[in-house]
Structures are given as structure tokens and as C-alpha cells.
Amino acid sequence: MFIDKTGKKLTKKEVFQKIKNRFFNIFLEFEVFLLHLVSNLPSHFMRCFFYRLAGIKIGKGSTIHMGARFYDPRNIEIGQDSIIGEGVVLDGRDKLIIGNHVDIASEVMIYNSEHDINDPHFLAKKSSVFIDDYVFIGPRAIILPGVKIGKGAIVAASAVVTKDVPPFAIVGGVPAKIIGERRIKNLSYKLGRASWFR
């Protein structure tokens, strides 16, 4: 007879499913380890080649700078002409959709999985994150699970975003609150080309 970590008795089918899940998780951990090594390659083109191979969808003209960290890359989608800064954390344990012309500064952390503090077993819960076009996220900001950031919004440096951000809003603080509004609404700029060795 087998029991899980919560003390629940498991059927044979559940045991085999747990074994299958364990092997999948070991493979995923190894893949993420390899991506962490790849993230330090000093060539944007080489990094993107391996990221796409791992399942990240990266639009034309978009770049991911060195030192990026991923959790389950297969659920991450980045639009066109977007820049992902150095040392970012992109969580793909649920859907993470980043739009076009999005500028994410260095060391931003975007999560879509967290522990449920009210669960007696402290189990994880997941919720997708959506970042619309022309968003700017400042350095060291943290985006938590289930958040939608509207078109053209600005997230100030070191803000912790726990709730949806309306289009063109400027938010800052812990937790992030609206502190202003972006004046220009008809956005059409391009962010530029990727650096070859960054």
C-alpha cells in the first residue's frame, strides 16, 4: 500500500501517475538547468535558438538579454519587438503571455505559481499572467500570479503588482497602486534591434 505526503492512500493508477509525474519533473528540472547555462551565452541569436527549441515562443525582433531564468518554458509566449532585460525570471508553470513592443527591465520577476497559504498542505496554485502591448516594467518589479497588465501601462521600479493594471496606468509601490496615467495613448514606437553580445 502506498500513501502520498499528505497521508492519503493511493490506488495503483494514482501511484503510476505519480511515478510518471516524477520522471517528467526530473526531465523538466534538467531542461531548466540547461536553459540557465544557455542564458549566459554571449550571443542573443544562440540563446533564442535554444529558447525556441525548449518551447518558448519568441516573436520577430524580440530579444532576451543574458541571465534569464525560466520555470517550464513551454507556456511562455513573447510577441514581436519586445525586450526582456538581464536577469529576469519568467515563470511558465501556467500561461505567461507578453505582447508586442513590451520593455521589461533588468531583474524583473514574473510569477504565475505561488503557495496557497490557506491550504493545510501549503500546495501550489497557478494562474496565468498577461502583459499587453507597449507596457514598460521597471527594474526589479515583481508581477504576481493572475495579473493582467493593460496596454501601455507603466510599472515603476521595485513595484509589487498584485492586481490587474488598467491600460495606460502608471503604478508603483508595495503593493502597486495607481500613481499616474500615461498621457500619450496612440503608441506606435519600435524598441530597436537586439545587441549581438548582450
ZITA-V347591 format. One record per residue. N is the residue number from 1. OMEGA is omega in whole degrees, -180 to 180 (none if undefined). D_FIRST is the distance of its C-alpha to the first C-alpha in whole Angstrom. Layout:
BEGIN
n:N omega:OMEGA d_first:D_FIRST
n:N omega:OMEGA d_first:D_FIRST
END
This chain:
BEGIN
n:1 omega:-180 d_first:0
n:2 omega:175 d_first:4
n:3 omega:178 d_first:7
n:4 omega:-175 d_first:10
n:5 omega:178 d_first:13
n:6 omega:-180 d_first:14
n:7 omega:-180 d_first:11
n:8 omega:176 d_first:11
n:9 omega:-176 d_first:7
n:10 omega:173 d_first:7
n:11 omega:177 d_first:8
n:12 omega:180 d_first:9
n:13 omega:179 d_first:12
n:14 omega:178 d_first:12
n:15 omega:179 d_first:10
n:16 omega:177 d_first:13
n:17 omega:178 d_first:15
n:18 omega:177 d_first:14
n:19 omega:178 d_first:15
n:20 omega:179 d_first:18
n:21 omega:-180 d_first:19
n:22 omega:178 d_first:19
n:23 omega:177 d_first:21
n:24 omega:-179 d_first:23
n:25 omega:177 d_first:23
n:26 omega:177 d_first:24
n:27 omega:180 d_first:27
n:28 omega:178 d_first:28
n:29 omega:179 d_first:29
n:30 omega:178 d_first:30
n:31 omega:179 d_first:33
n:32 omega:176 d_first:34
n:33 omega:179 d_first:34
n:34 omega:178 d_first:37
n:35 omega:177 d_first:38
n:36 omega:176 d_first:39
n:37 omega:180 d_first:41
n:38 omega:-176 d_first:43
n:39 omega:179 d_first:44
n:40 omega:175 d_first:46
n:41 omega:-177 d_first:48
n:42 omega:178 d_first:52
n:43 omega:179 d_first:52
n:44 omega:-176 d_first:51
n:45 omega:178 d_first:51
n:46 omega:-180 d_first:49
n:47 omega:-179 d_first:46
n:48 omega:177 d_first:47
n:49 omega:-178 d_first:46
n:50 omega:178 d_first:43
n:51 omega:178 d_first:42
n:52 omega:178 d_first:43
n:53 omega:180 d_first:41
n:54 omega:175 d_first:38
n:55 omega:177 d_first:38
n:56 omega:176 d_first:40
n:57 omega:-177 d_first:43
n:58 omega:-178 d_first:46
n:59 omega:-178 d_first:50
n:60 omega:176 d_first:53
n:61 omega:180 d_first:55
n:62 omega:-178 d_first:52
n:63 omega:174 d_first:51
n:64 omega:-178 d_first:48
n:65 omega:-174 d_first:49
n:66 omega:173 d_first:48
n:67 omega:180 d_first:45
n:68 omega:177 d_first:43
n:69 omega:-177 d_first:39
n:70 omega:169 d_first:37
n:71 omega:-177 d_first:33
n:72 omega:-173 d_first:32
n:73 omega:-172 d_first:36
n:74 omega:-178 d_first:35
n:75 omega:-177 d_first:36
n:76 omega:180 d_first:39
n:77 omega:-179 d_first:42
n:78 omega:-178 d_first:46
n:79 omega:-177 d_first:49
n:80 omega:173 d_first:52
n:81 omega:177 d_first:54
n:82 omega:-179 d_first:52
n:83 omega:177 d_first:52
n:84 omega:-172 d_first:49
n:85 omega:-178 d_first:50
n:86 omega:173 d_first:49
n:87 omega:179 d_first:45
n:88 omega:171 d_first:44
n:89 omega:177 d_first:40
n:90 omega:-176 d_first:39
n:91 omega:180 d_first:36
n:92 omega:179 d_first:35
n:93 omega:167 d_first:31
n:94 omega:-178 d_first:33
n:95 omega:171 d_first:36
n:96 omega:-178 d_first:39
n:97 omega:177 d_first:42
n:98 omega:-173 d_first:46
n:99 omega:-180 d_first:49
n:100 omega:175 d_first:52
n:101 omega:179 d_first:55
n:102 omega:179 d_first:52
n:103 omega:179 d_first:53
n:104 omega:-174 d_first:50
n:105 omega:-177 d_first:51
n:106 omega:172 d_first:50
n:107 omega:172 d_first:46
n:108 omega:177 d_first:45
n:109 omega:179 d_first:42
n:110 omega:-177 d_first:40
n:111 omega:171 d_first:37
n:112 omega:173 d_first:35
n:113 omega:178 d_first:32
n:114 omega:177 d_first:31
n:115 omega:176 d_first:29
n:116 omega:-176 d_first:29
n:117 omega:179 d_first:30
n:118 omega:177 d_first:29
n:119 omega:-179 d_first:26
n:120 omega:180 d_first:24
n:121 omega:177 d_first:21
n:122 omega:-177 d_first:25
n:123 omega:180 d_first:23
n:124 omega:171 d_first:26
n:125 omega:-174 d_first:28
n:126 omega:176 d_first:31
n:127 omega:-173 d_first:34
n:128 omega:178 d_first:37
n:129 omega:179 d_first:40
n:130 omega:179 d_first:43
n:131 omega:-174 d_first:46
n:132 omega:-177 d_first:49
n:133 omega:173 d_first:53
n:134 omega:176 d_first:55
n:135 omega:170 d_first:53
n:136 omega:177 d_first:53
n:137 omega:-175 d_first:51
n:138 omega:-177 d_first:52
n:139 omega:174 d_first:51
n:140 omega:173 d_first:48
n:141 omega:178 d_first:47
n:142 omega:177 d_first:43
n:143 omega:-176 d_first:42
n:144 omega:-175 d_first:39
n:145 omega:174 d_first:37
n:146 omega:-175 d_first:38
n:147 omega:171 d_first:42
n:148 omega:178 d_first:45
n:149 omega:-174 d_first:48
n:150 omega:-177 d_first:51
n:151 omega:174 d_first:53
n:152 omega:-179 d_first:56
n:153 omega:178 d_first:54
n:154 omega:175 d_first:54
n:155 omega:-176 d_first:52
n:156 omega:179 d_first:53
n:157 omega:176 d_first:52
n:158 omega:176 d_first:49
n:159 omega:175 d_first:49
n:160 omega:-174 d_first:45
n:161 omega:-178 d_first:45
n:162 omega:-177 d_first:43
n:163 omega:179 d_first:44
n:164 omega:178 d_first:46
n:165 omega:-179 d_first:49
n:166 omega:177 d_first:52
n:167 omega:175 d_first:54
n:168 omega:177 d_first:57
n:169 omega:172 d_first:56
n:170 omega:-178 d_first:56
n:171 omega:177 d_first:53
n:172 omega:176 d_first:53
n:173 omega:-179 d_first:51
n:174 omega:-9 d_first:48
n:175 omega:-176 d_first:47
n:176 omega:177 d_first:49
n:177 omega:179 d_first:52
n:178 omega:179 d_first:55
n:179 omega:179 d_first:58
n:180 omega:179 d_first:60
n:181 omega:178 d_first:60
n:182 omega:-175 d_first:61
n:183 omega:-178 d_first:65
n:184 omega:-178 d_first:65
n:185 omega:-178 d_first:63
n:186 omega:-174 d_first:64
n:187 omega:-180 d_first:62
n:188 omega:-176 d_first:62
n:189 omega:174 d_first:62
n:190 omega:-174 d_first:60
n:191 omega:177 d_first:59
n:192 omega:-175 d_first:60
n:193 omega:178 d_first:59
n:194 omega:172 d_first:56
n:195 omega:-178 d_first:57
n:196 omega:-173 d_first:57
n:197 omega:-180 d_first:55
n:198 omega:none d_first:54
END
